[in-house]
Amino acid sequence: MFVKPTPGRAVRWPGTMRLLKAQGETVPETGFWLLCLHNGDVVKAAPPDASAASPSPTPSPIPASGGAAATPEPAEAHA
């Protein structure tokens, strides 16, 4: 489930004690998070659009020669 901390509240992940991000995160539907939801520490929210959230892929570097990189042959091929 995707939750955000209620404004003015800070919620920590159990175990790591890391703060839940203000923009929200997907959390497991465990007793801990359900209790936080029940107590009003977090609110259910819609996850951000995956296509808008992911950065555009960066192209992989191309060798300056413009050709394919040489692949070494296995040693047994020369026997």
DONU-435972 format. One line per field, with one value per residue (C-alpha): residue in three letters; x, y, z. Coordinates in pm, 1 decimal. Layout:
REM DONU-435972
resn = c(ALA/...)
east = c(X/...)
north = c(Y/...)
up = c(Z/...)
//
This chain:
REM DONU-435972
resn = c(MET/PHE/VAL/LYS/PRO/THR/PRO/GLY/ARG/ALA/VAL/ARG/TRP/PRO/GLY/THR/MET/ARG/LEU/LEU/LYS/ALA/GLN/GLY/GLU/THR/VAL/PRO/GLU/THR/GLY/PHE/TRP/LEU/LEU/CYS/LEU/HIS/ASN/GLY/ASP/VAL/VAL/LYS/ALA/ALA/PRO/PRO/ASP/ALA/SER/ALA/ALA/SER/PRO/SER/PRO/THR/PRO/SER/PRO/ILE/PRO/ALA/SER/GLY/GLY/ALA/ALA/ALA/THR/PRO/GLU/PRO/ALA/GLU/ALA/HIS/ALA)
east = c(0.0/120.8/114.6/232.8/298.7/17.8/124.8/311.3/401.1/717.1/695.8/994.6/1031.8/1046.7/1386.6/1587.8/1435.7/1458.1/1197.2/914.0/960.3/731.3/622.0/514.9/634.8/501.5/498.6/402.2/53.4/175.1/33.5/276.2/165.4/-200.9/-171.2/-4.2/-293.4/-551.0/-380.7/-368.5/10.6/-7.0/-270.2/-327.6/-231.1/-204.8/147.2/303.5/273.3/555.7/626.0/655.1/863.1/1125.9/1396.6/1456.2/1710.1/2057.2/2221.9/2513.9/2852.6/2958.0/3326.0/3490.1/3589.5/3221.9/3280.2/3199.4/3442.6/3670.9/3575.8/3870.0/3849.1/3875.6/4228.8/4121.9/4010.0/4375.7/4488.5)
north = c(0.0/354.0/592.5/941.0/1076.6/1294.7/1663.0/1753.0/1392.0/1190.4/812.4/578.7/243.8/-35.3/-198.5/66.1/370.5/558.8/831.0/768.0/1001.8/1307.2/1236.4/887.8/532.5/187.6/-6.0/-364.5/-414.6/-529.5/-471.2/-183.4/16.4/-67.0/64.0/383.0/422.8/359.2/606.3/876.6/886.3/808.5/846.1/628.9/807.2/737.3/651.4/899.2/820.3/577.2/731.0/1083.1/975.2/776.8/980.7/933.2/661.4/786.2/642.7/412.2/549.0/462.5/401.5/703.6/490.3/432.4/61.7/-235.6/-316.7/-611.5/-925.0/-1147.1/-1505.7/-1792.0/-1932.7/-2283.4/-2149.3/-2096.8/-2451.1)
up = c(0.0/-67.9/227.7/316.3/663.7/793.5/780.9/1097.7/1180.5/1131.8/1099.4/1105.0/934.4/1192.1/1213.7/1026.9/1200.1/867.9/827.8/585.4/287.6/287.9/-71.8/37.5/-11.2/-78.7/247.0/329.5/464.6/806.6/1151.4/1208.6/902.8/955.3/1312.0/1184.9/941.7/1215.4/1453.2/1186.0/1160.1/786.5/516.8/211.4/-107.7/-478.6/-590.2/-830.2/-1200.9/-1280.7/-1622.3/-1479.9/-1180.5/-1368.2/-1534.2/-1904.5/-1972.0/-2050.3/-2358.9/-2301.3/-2400.1/-2755.4/-2833.9/-2999.2/-3300.1/-3374.0/-3427.9/-3216.2/-2939.9/-3013.1/-2825.6/-2729.1/-2849.7/-2602.1/-2567.2/-2675.5/-3015.6/-3115.7/-3042.7)
//
